[in-house]
């Protein structure tokens, strides 16, 4: 998956609304999470610079 440092792993967050809009490009963020505390996939509201608004970004593989 990604680099590990103890229980923390690196994850990629991708915009969900961007794919549906049909515009070129993608909005992705790289962050870390503690796999022991949050075993499920993350879902965070982040800013999408292409759509120029806050959108939901979900963790991808």
GUFI-155177 format. One line per 2 residues: number of its first residue (from 1); their letters; for each residue x, y negated, z of N, C-alpha, C, O. Coordinates in nm, 3 decimals, always signed. Layout:
# residues N
NUM) a) X Y Z X Y Z X Y Z X Y Z  ...
This chain:
# residues 61
1) xx) +0.082 +0.119 +0.000 +0.000 +0.000 +0.000 +0.086 -0.125 +0.000 +0.092 -0.196 -0.100  +0.153 -0.153 +0.111 +0.233 -0.275 +0.119 +0.336 -0.260 +0.230 +0.347 -0.155 +0.293
3) xx) +0.413 -0.368 +0.254 +0.514 -0.366 +0.359 +0.448 -0.354 +0.495 +0.339 -0.406 +0.518  +0.515 -0.284 +0.586 +0.461 -0.270 +0.721 +0.561 -0.323 +0.822 +0.682 -0.316 +0.801
5) xx) +0.511 -0.375 +0.929 +0.592 -0.423 +1.040 +0.513 -0.392 +1.167 +0.436 -0.474 +1.215  +0.534 -0.272 +1.221 +0.454 -0.228 +1.334 +0.315 -0.193 +1.284 +0.299 -0.113 +1.192
7) xx) +0.213 -0.252 +1.347 +0.074 -0.228 +1.306 +0.026 -0.327 +1.200 -0.083 -0.310 +1.145  +0.107 -0.429 +1.170 +0.065 -0.531 +1.074 +0.099 -0.487 +0.932 +0.209 -0.438 +0.905
9) xx) +0.003 -0.504 +0.841 +0.027 -0.472 +0.701 -0.010 -0.593 +0.615 -0.089 -0.678 +0.656  +0.049 -0.600 +0.498 +0.024 -0.709 +0.405 -0.094 -0.670 +0.316 -0.097 -0.560 +0.261
11) xx) -0.192 -0.761 +0.300 -0.310 -0.734 +0.218 -0.331 -0.847 +0.118 -0.285 -0.959 +0.139  -0.402 -0.816 +0.010 -0.434 -0.915 -0.093 -0.584 -0.941 -0.088 -0.664 -0.848 -0.088
13) xx) -0.621 -1.070 -0.084 -0.761 -1.110 -0.084 -0.794 -1.168 -0.222 -0.720 -1.252 -0.273  -0.905 -1.122 -0.282 -0.944 -1.169 -0.416 -1.085 -1.225 -0.411 -1.171 -1.172 -0.340
15) xx) -1.109 -1.332 -0.486 -1.238 -1.399 -0.490 -1.343 -1.308 -0.554 -1.317 -1.243 -0.655  -1.463 -1.305 -0.495 -1.571 -1.222 -0.548 -1.654 -1.299 -0.651 -1.703 -1.240 -0.748
17) xx) -1.671 -1.428 -0.633 -1.754 -1.509 -0.723 -1.684 -1.540 -0.854 -1.751 -1.564 -0.955  -1.553 -1.540 -0.855 -1.477 -1.578 -0.974 -1.498 -1.480 -1.088 -1.511 -1.521 -1.204
19) xx) -1.500 -1.349 -1.058 -1.521 -1.248 -1.162 -1.658 -1.267 -1.229 -1.669 -1.257 -1.351  -1.759 -1.294 -1.150 -1.894 -1.309 -1.202 -1.911 -1.437 -1.285 -1.997 -1.443 -1.372
21) xx) -1.828 -1.539 -1.259 -1.842 -1.666 -1.330 -1.795 -1.657 -1.475 -1.840 -1.734 -1.560  -1.705 -1.562 -1.506 -1.658 -1.545 -1.642 -1.543 -1.638 -1.680 -1.499 -1.636 -1.795
23) xx) -1.493 -1.719 -1.587 -1.382 -1.809 -1.616 -1.251 -1.730 -1.614 -1.241 -1.626 -1.550  -1.151 -1.783 -1.685 -1.020 -1.717 -1.691 -0.946 -1.732 -1.559 -0.970 -1.826 -1.483
25) xx) -0.857 -1.637 -1.532 -0.774 -1.643 -1.411 -0.840 -1.576 -1.293 -0.955 -1.531 -1.301  -0.766 -1.571 -1.181 -0.819 -1.515 -1.056 -0.769 -1.598 -0.939 -0.665 -1.664 -0.947
27) xx) -0.843 -1.593 -0.830 -0.802 -1.660 -0.707 -0.764 -1.552 -0.608 -0.850 -1.478 -0.561  -0.635 -1.542 -0.575 -0.587 -1.440 -0.482 -0.502 -1.504 -0.373 -0.429 -1.600 -0.397
29) xx) -0.513 -1.449 -0.253 -0.432 -1.491 -0.140 -0.366 -1.367 -0.081 -0.424 -1.259 -0.082  -0.244 -1.382 -0.030 -0.175 -1.274 +0.040 -0.168 -1.310 +0.187 -0.131 -1.422 +0.223
31) xx) -0.206 -1.215 +0.272 -0.204 -1.238 +0.416 -0.170 -1.107 +0.486 -0.150 -1.005 +0.421  -0.163 -1.110 +0.618 -0.137 -0.989 +0.695 -0.253 -0.964 +0.789 -0.324 -1.057 +0.828
33) xx) -0.270 -0.837 +0.826 -0.372 -0.803 +0.925 -0.319 -0.691 +1.012 -0.231 -0.615 +0.972  -0.374 -0.681 +1.131 -0.339 -0.574 +1.223 -0.433 -0.457 +1.196 -0.552 -0.463 +1.227
35) xx) -0.380 -0.351 +1.138 -0.462 -0.237 +1.096 -0.528 -0.167 +1.215 -0.634 -0.106 +1.200  -0.465 -0.174 +1.331 -0.521 -0.109 +1.450 -0.648 -0.182 +1.496 -0.745 -0.118 +1.537
37) xx) -0.649 -0.317 +1.490 -0.764 -0.396 +1.535 -0.872 -0.407 +1.429 -0.991 -0.411 +1.462  -0.833 -0.413 +1.300 -0.929 -0.430 +1.191 -0.907 -0.323 +1.085 -0.844 -0.350 +0.983
39) xx) -0.957 -0.200 +1.107 -0.937 -0.093 +1.010 -1.019 -0.111 +0.883 -0.984 -0.057 +0.778  -1.130 -0.187 +0.892 -1.215 -0.211 +0.775 -1.153 -0.317 +0.684 -1.056 -0.384 +0.722
41) xx) -1.209 -0.331 +0.565 -1.159 -0.432 +0.472 -1.200 -0.572 +0.518 -1.312 -0.593 +0.565  -1.108 -0.667 +0.502 -1.133 -0.804 +0.544 -1.220 -0.877 +0.443 -1.219 -0.845 +0.324
43) xx) -1.295 -0.974 +0.492 -1.378 -1.059 +0.407 -1.375 -1.199 +0.469 -1.431 -1.221 +0.577  -1.309 -1.294 +0.401 -1.287 -1.428 +0.456 -1.327 -1.533 +0.354 -1.309 -1.513 +0.234
45) xx) -1.381 -1.646 +0.402 -1.410 -1.757 +0.312 -1.283 -1.838 +0.294 -1.224 -1.887 +0.391  -1.240 -1.853 +0.167 -1.119 -1.928 +0.134 -1.153 -2.023 +0.020 -1.256 -2.008 -0.046
47) xx) -1.067 -2.122 -0.004 -1.088 -2.217 -0.112 -1.042 -2.158 -0.244 -0.932 -2.104 -0.254  -1.127 -2.168 -0.346 -1.093 -2.126 -0.482 -1.064 -2.251 -0.563 -1.156 -2.328 -0.592
49) xx) -0.937 -2.274 -0.602 -0.902 -2.398 -0.672 -0.959 -2.408 -0.813 -0.976 -2.518 -0.865  -0.991 -2.296 -0.877 -1.046 -2.299 -1.011 -1.194 -2.338 -1.008 -1.238 -2.419 -1.089
51) xx) -1.269 -2.280 -0.914 -1.410 -2.315 -0.899 -1.429 -2.441 -0.815 -1.538 -2.498 -0.812  -1.323 -2.484 -0.747 -1.322 -2.604 -0.662 -1.427 -2.599 -0.550 -1.497 -2.697 -0.525
53) xx) -1.437 -2.482 -0.485 -1.527 -2.467 -0.371 -1.484 -2.350 -0.284 -1.399 -2.270 -0.324  -1.543 -2.341 -0.166 -1.514 -2.230 -0.075 -1.594 -2.107 -0.121 -1.714 -2.116 -0.146
55) xx) -1.526 -1.993 -0.132 -1.591 -1.870 -0.176 -1.545 -1.755 -0.087 -1.446 -1.767 -0.015  -1.617 -1.643 -0.093 -1.582 -1.525 -0.017 -1.472 -1.449 -0.090 -1.484 -1.419 -0.209
57) xx) -1.365 -1.418 -0.018 -1.255 -1.339 -0.072 -1.251 -1.207 +0.003 -1.252 -1.204 +0.126  -1.248 -1.095 -0.072 -1.245 -0.962 -0.012 -1.108 -0.897 -0.035 -1.038 -0.926 -0.132
59) xx) -1.074 -0.809 +0.059 -0.947 -0.735 +0.050 -0.956 -0.633 -0.064 -1.056 -0.564 -0.079  -0.847 -0.626 -0.144 -0.839 -0.527 -0.251 -0.722 -0.435 -0.222 -0.640 -0.464 -0.136
61) x) -0.714 -0.322 -0.294 -0.604 -0.228 -0.274 -0.475 -0.285 -0.325 -0.371 -0.220 -0.317
